[in-house]
Amino acid sequence: MQFPKSTKPGSYQPHKSREPEDKTTRIGTIRQTLATRKGKNLKHIVDLKCAVTKSIEEMELPRAAMGTIPDSEEQDLRVCRTLILKRYERLEAIGSAGGFHTVFVDVIRAHHWVYETSKILHGDISINNIMWFIEDGQVIGVLCDLDLAEDHSNGDVQSIRPAKVVNASLLQETSTSEKMAKPSNEQQSQTNAEQVPGSMTVPPESEHLQKPRYRTGTGPFMALDLLREGIPPMHKYRHDLESFLYVYVYTVAGYTPTDRTFRPIKQWQLDSLVAIGKAKHWFLTDTKEKEQVFAFTHEDFKPLLQPGSFLTELIRLFRAVERKMDEIKDLEDARWFGSAEDVEAEISEVEEKRDKMVTYSKFMRILGASEDM
């Protein structure tokens, strides 16, 4: 089959139960709403032309003839999904610090207006879900992979998706060692939201269906609140902003513009999401840890490590949010000595303060970028 040069097909094999990206609750709704309310942002959201899903039987694969297809969706029952998109370039192909910054600002702005106009939160911000193209000689950033996005029209949603039976021992850690992603210089489908160049990733979807699905996202880019032991809190808008910070940190720490490759942050390539969370806590709160993370920073990005740069100010912001967790831990310990209701009320007050510390307006102000186009 011949495809126009302006489009690019890509195939992947999600679990049968995973909703296709072309459903109106995802890209369709987003693009329709943006077109009427914030049309200038439309080019910064993935343009999905067509999507086709085929089952094992429909493709007449040998597995169907052998009778080895799983009996139910709770098992590893996969489908082949082919997407035809507008042609985009992967983030690592950008080739310059300035180009990356342009793409970064574009997608943060688009992400915000998607949330404001459709109340849909992406939930899986990572370097694999940010792409770009050239229009009239200008770099245009594009936010992709909205298949894991959540509808927040009724408020923030829980990160946890309970299974029928919850094993309490699973609440302690979520393994990320189930599969290794391809290196960043290998071709991957831009629709695979779970792969990180050179890193460990979240468990495969078949495991999510057999156990509670505690976390949505890609470990090195997930907000710290979603990486702690136990059941994670509601996934909030500020958690995605924190993920955007880690995208910039990941790039400054390991991107080489001349080679157009990412060097993984080794401190964040660990065997569990909880362990990654602990490492990122030390990154935010310990100077020596930051120095180790940025030990291989390319010369083009080194100015961003100077005091007062927007990157150091963003790190400072999220460090302050993380420090507030000490207050929450102290309050949790106070349950032994005071009224549980009073303690919960105080914890809620601290959480509200944390939410107010990180806003889109403040994030963009630190970046020195306009909130709207």
C-alpha positions as CSV (number, residue, x, y, z in Angstrom):
1,M,0.0,0.0,0.0
2,Q,1.3,3.5,-0.9
3,F,0.9,6.3,1.7
4,P,1.1,10.0,0.9
5,K,4.4,11.5,1.9
6,S,2.6,13.8,4.3
7,T,1.4,10.8,6.4
8,K,3.1,8.0,8.2
9,P,1.7,4.6,9.1
10,G,2.6,2.9,12.4
11,S,1.6,-0.4,14.0
12,Y,1.6,-1.7,17.5
13,Q,0.0,-4.5,19.5
14,P,-1.9,-3.3,22.5
15,H,-4.2,-5.4,24.7
16,K,-7.6,-5.9,23.1
17,S,-9.3,-3.9,25.9
18,R,-7.2,-0.8,25.3
19,E,-9.4,1.9,23.7
20,P,-8.2,3.0,20.2
21,E,-6.9,6.6,19.9
22,D,-9.4,7.5,17.2
23,K,-12.4,7.1,19.6
24,T,-14.3,10.4,20.0
25,T,-13.4,10.5,23.8
26,R,-9.8,11.0,22.8
27,I,-8.3,12.7,19.7
28,G,-11.7,13.3,18.0
29,T,-13.2,15.3,20.9
30,I,-9.9,17.1,21.6
31,R,-9.4,18.3,18.0
32,Q,-13.1,19.2,17.5
33,T,-13.1,21.3,20.7
34,L,-9.8,22.9,20.0
35,A,-10.9,23.8,16.5
36,T,-13.8,25.8,17.8
37,R,-12.3,27.3,21.0
38,K,-8.5,27.4,20.6
39,G,-7.9,26.7,16.9
40,K,-4.3,28.0,16.9
41,N,-3.3,25.0,19.1
42,L,-4.7,22.4,16.8
43,K,-1.4,21.9,14.9
44,H,0.3,21.0,18.2
45,I,-2.0,17.9,18.8
46,V,-1.4,14.7,16.9
47,D,-3.4,14.6,13.6
48,L,-4.7,11.0,13.4
49,K,-6.0,10.4,9.9
50,C,-7.1,6.8,10.2
51,A,-6.9,3.8,12.6
52,V,-7.6,0.1,11.9
53,T,-7.7,-2.7,14.4
54,K,-7.5,-6.3,13.5
55,S,-7.7,-9.4,15.7
56,I,-5.6,-12.5,15.4
57,E,-8.4,-14.3,13.7
58,E,-9.1,-11.5,11.2
59,M,-5.4,-11.5,10.2
60,E,-5.5,-15.3,9.9
61,L,-2.3,-15.7,11.8
62,P,-0.9,-19.2,12.5
63,R,-1.7,-18.7,16.2
64,A,-5.4,-18.8,15.3
65,A,-5.1,-22.0,13.3
66,M,-3.1,-23.6,16.2
67,G,-5.8,-22.8,18.7
68,T,-3.5,-21.0,21.1
69,I,-5.4,-17.8,21.4
70,P,-6.1,-16.8,25.0
71,D,-9.7,-17.6,26.2
72,S,-10.4,-14.2,27.8
73,E,-9.4,-10.6,27.8
74,E,-7.9,-11.1,31.3
75,Q,-5.2,-13.0,29.6
76,D,-2.6,-11.6,27.1
77,L,-5.1,-11.1,24.3
78,R,-3.6,-8.7,21.8
79,V,-4.7,-7.0,18.6
80,C,-2.8,-5.3,15.8
81,R,-3.6,-1.6,15.5
82,T,-2.4,0.4,12.5
83,L,-2.5,4.2,12.7
84,I,-2.0,6.7,9.9
85,L,-0.8,10.0,11.2
86,K,0.5,13.2,9.8
87,R,4.2,12.8,9.3
88,Y,6.2,13.9,12.4
89,E,9.8,13.6,13.5
90,R,10.8,12.0,16.8
91,L,12.1,14.3,19.5
92,E,15.7,13.2,19.4
93,A,15.9,14.2,15.7
94,I,15.5,17.9,16.7
95,G,19.3,18.4,16.7
96,S,19.6,21.7,18.8
97,A,18.9,23.1,22.2
98,G,16.9,25.9,20.8
99,G,14.7,23.6,18.6
100,F,14.0,21.4,21.7
101,H,12.9,24.4,23.7
102,T,10.5,25.6,21.0
103,V,9.0,22.1,20.8
104,F,8.8,21.9,24.6
105,V,6.9,25.2,25.0
106,D,4.6,24.3,22.1
107,V,3.5,21.0,23.7
108,I,3.1,22.4,27.2
109,R,0.8,25.1,25.8
110,A,-1.2,22.6,23.8
111,H,-1.4,20.2,26.7
112,H,-2.9,23.0,28.9
113,W,-5.5,24.1,26.3
114,V,-6.5,20.5,25.7
115,Y,-7.1,20.2,29.5
116,E,-8.9,23.6,29.6
117,T,-11.2,23.0,26.6
118,S,-11.8,19.2,26.8
119,K,-10.9,18.4,30.5
120,I,-8.8,15.5,29.2
121,L,-5.5,15.0,30.9
122,H,-2.7,13.3,29.0
123,G,-1.2,11.3,31.9
124,D,1.8,9.9,30.2
125,I,4.2,12.8,29.3
126,S,7.6,11.5,28.1
127,I,10.1,12.1,25.4
128,N,8.4,9.4,23.3
129,N,5.1,11.3,23.3
130,I,6.5,14.6,22.0
131,M,7.3,15.0,18.3
132,W,7.7,17.9,15.8
133,F,7.5,18.9,12.2
134,I,8.5,21.9,10.1
135,E,5.9,24.4,8.8
136,D,7.0,27.4,6.8
137,G,10.5,27.0,8.0
138,Q,9.4,27.0,11.7
139,V,9.7,24.1,14.2
140,I,6.3,23.0,15.5
141,G,6.0,20.8,18.6
142,V,3.3,18.1,18.7
143,L,1.8,16.2,21.6
144,C,1.1,12.6,20.8
145,D,-0.2,9.3,22.3
146,L,-3.4,10.3,23.9
147,D,-4.8,6.8,24.2
148,L,-4.0,6.7,28.0
149,A,-5.5,10.1,28.6
150,E,-8.1,10.5,31.3
151,D,-11.4,12.4,31.2
152,H,-11.4,14.9,34.1
153,S,-14.7,16.6,33.3
154,N,-15.9,15.4,36.7
155,G,-12.7,16.3,38.5
156,D,-9.4,14.7,39.1
157,V,-9.4,10.9,38.7
158,Q,-7.7,8.2,40.7
159,S,-4.5,6.8,39.3
160,I,-5.5,3.4,40.6
161,R,-7.7,1.1,38.5
162,P,-8.7,-1.7,40.9
163,A,-8.9,-5.3,39.8
164,K,-11.6,-7.6,41.1
165,V,-9.2,-8.9,43.8
166,V,-6.5,-6.7,45.3
167,N,-3.4,-8.3,46.7
168,A,-2.1,-6.1,49.5
169,S,1.5,-7.1,49.0
170,L,1.3,-5.5,45.5
171,L,0.8,-2.1,47.0
172,Q,4.4,-1.8,48.1
173,E,6.2,-1.8,44.7
174,T,5.4,-1.9,41.1
175,S,8.1,-3.7,39.0
176,T,9.3,-1.9,35.9
177,S,11.7,-4.7,34.8
178,E,9.2,-6.6,32.7
179,K,10.7,-5.4,29.4
180,M,13.5,-3.2,28.0
181,A,12.8,-0.5,25.6
182,K,14.6,-0.1,22.3
183,P,17.6,2.4,22.2
184,S,16.6,5.9,21.2
185,N,18.4,5.6,17.8
186,E,16.2,2.7,16.8
187,Q,12.9,3.2,15.0
188,Q,9.8,2.8,17.3
189,S,6.1,3.5,16.8
190,Q,5.3,6.9,18.2
191,T,2.1,5.3,19.5
192,N,3.9,3.2,22.0
193,A,3.6,5.3,25.2
194,E,5.3,2.8,27.4
195,Q,8.8,2.7,25.9
196,V,11.7,4.9,27.1
197,P,15.0,4.9,25.2
198,G,17.4,2.7,27.2
199,S,15.2,2.5,30.3
200,M,13.1,0.1,32.2
201,T,9.3,0.7,31.8
202,V,6.0,0.0,33.4
203,P,4.5,-3.5,33.4
204,P,2.9,-4.8,30.2
205,E,-0.8,-4.3,29.8
206,S,-1.6,-8.0,30.4
207,E,-0.2,-7.6,33.9
208,H,-2.3,-4.5,34.4
209,L,-5.4,-6.5,33.8
210,Q,-4.4,-9.2,36.3
211,K,-3.4,-6.8,39.0
212,P,-4.5,-3.4,40.2
213,R,-3.2,-0.8,37.7
214,Y,-1.5,1.5,40.2
215,R,0.3,3.9,38.0
216,T,-0.1,5.3,34.5
217,G,3.0,6.7,32.9
218,T,6.7,6.1,32.2
219,G,8.8,5.8,35.3
220,P,11.6,8.4,34.7
221,F,9.0,11.0,33.8
222,M,6.3,10.3,36.4
223,A,5.5,12.8,39.2
224,L,6.9,11.8,42.6
225,D,3.4,11.6,44.2
226,L,2.6,8.7,41.8
227,L,5.8,6.8,42.6
228,R,5.5,6.4,46.3
229,E,4.8,3.2,48.2
230,G,1.2,2.3,48.6
231,I,-1.9,3.4,46.6
232,P,-1.0,6.6,44.7
233,P,-3.2,9.7,45.0
234,M,-5.4,11.3,42.3
235,H,-3.6,12.1,39.1
236,K,-3.7,15.8,38.9
237,Y,-2.8,18.5,36.3
238,R,0.3,19.5,38.3
239,H,1.5,15.9,38.0
240,D,1.7,16.3,34.2
241,L,3.6,19.6,34.7
242,E,6.1,17.8,36.9
243,S,6.5,15.2,34.1
244,F,7.3,18.0,31.7
245,L,10.0,19.2,34.1
246,Y,11.6,15.7,34.0
247,V,11.4,15.7,30.2
248,Y,13.6,18.8,30.2
249,V,15.9,17.4,32.9
250,Y,16.2,14.2,30.9
251,T,17.2,16.2,27.8
252,V,19.6,18.5,29.5
253,A,21.2,15.5,31.3
254,G,21.7,13.3,28.3
255,Y,20.8,14.7,24.9
256,T,23.6,15.1,22.4
257,P,22.5,17.5,19.6
258,T,25.3,16.4,17.2
259,D,24.6,12.7,17.5
260,R,20.8,13.2,18.0
261,T,20.7,10.6,20.8
262,F,19.6,10.5,24.4
263,R,21.8,9.1,27.1
264,P,19.5,7.7,29.8
265,I,19.8,9.0,33.4
266,K,21.3,5.9,35.0
267,Q,20.1,6.8,38.4
268,W,16.5,6.6,37.1
269,Q,16.9,3.2,35.3
270,L,15.8,1.1,38.3
271,D,13.8,-2.1,38.8
272,S,10.7,-0.5,40.3
273,L,8.7,2.6,40.1
274,V,9.0,3.2,43.8
275,A,12.8,3.0,43.5
276,I,12.8,5.5,40.7
277,G,10.7,7.8,42.8
278,K,13.2,7.6,45.7
279,A,16.0,8.5,43.2
280,K,14.1,11.4,41.9
281,H,13.3,12.6,45.4
282,W,17.1,12.8,46.0
283,F,17.5,14.6,42.7
284,L,15.1,17.4,43.8
285,T,16.5,17.7,47.3
286,D,20.2,16.9,47.2
287,T,22.8,19.1,45.4
288,K,25.3,16.3,44.9
289,E,22.6,14.1,43.3
290,K,21.8,16.9,40.9
291,E,25.5,17.2,40.0
292,Q,25.7,13.5,39.2
293,V,22.5,13.5,37.1
294,F,23.9,16.4,35.0
295,A,27.5,15.1,34.9
296,F,27.3,14.5,31.1
297,T,25.4,17.6,30.1
298,H,26.3,18.8,26.6
299,E,27.9,22.2,26.2
300,D,24.8,23.6,24.5
301,F,22.7,23.0,27.6
302,K,25.2,23.9,30.3
303,P,23.9,27.5,30.6
304,L,20.7,26.1,31.9
305,L,22.5,24.7,35.0
306,Q,23.5,28.2,36.1
307,P,21.7,29.7,39.1
308,G,18.7,31.7,38.0
309,S,18.0,29.9,34.8
310,F,14.5,28.8,34.1
311,L,15.5,25.1,34.6
312,T,17.0,25.7,38.0
313,E,14.0,27.7,39.0
314,L,11.6,25.0,37.9
315,I,13.6,22.5,39.9
316,R,13.5,24.8,42.9
317,L,9.7,25.0,42.5
318,F,9.2,21.3,42.5
319,R,11.7,20.9,45.3
320,A,9.5,23.1,47.4
321,V,6.5,21.0,46.6
322,E,8.3,17.9,47.5
323,R,9.5,19.4,50.8
324,K,5.9,19.8,51.8
325,M,5.7,16.0,51.9
326,D,7.7,16.2,55.2
327,E,4.7,18.1,56.7
328,I,2.3,15.4,55.5
329,K,4.5,12.6,56.9
330,D,4.6,14.4,60.3
331,L,0.8,14.7,60.2
332,E,0.4,11.1,59.3
333,D,2.5,10.1,62.3
334,A,0.2,12.4,64.4
335,R,-2.6,9.9,63.9
336,W,-1.3,8.0,66.9
337,F,-1.8,11.1,69.1
338,G,-4.8,13.0,67.9
339,S,-8.1,12.9,66.2
340,A,-8.0,11.1,62.8
341,E,-10.5,13.6,61.4
342,D,-8.5,16.6,62.5
343,V,-5.3,15.0,61.0
344,E,-7.0,14.3,57.7
345,A,-8.2,17.9,57.6
346,E,-4.7,19.2,58.2
347,I,-3.3,16.9,55.5
348,S,-5.9,18.2,53.0
349,E,-4.8,21.7,53.8
350,V,-1.2,20.9,53.0
351,E,-2.2,19.1,49.8
352,E,-4.2,22.1,48.7
353,K,-1.2,24.3,49.3
354,R,1.0,22.0,47.2
355,D,-1.6,22.1,44.4
356,K,-1.5,26.0,44.4
357,M,2.3,26.0,44.3
358,V,2.3,24.6,40.8
359,T,0.2,26.2,38.1
360,Y,0.3,26.6,34.4
361,S,0.7,30.3,34.7
362,K,3.6,30.0,37.1
363,F,5.3,27.3,35.0
364,M,5.0,29.5,31.8
365,R,6.2,32.6,33.7
366,I,9.3,30.8,34.8
367,L,9.9,29.6,31.2
368,G,9.4,33.2,30.0
369,A,6.8,32.0,27.6
370,S,3.3,33.4,26.8
371,E,0.3,31.4,28.1
372,D,-1.6,31.7,24.9
373,M,-0.6,31.9,21.2
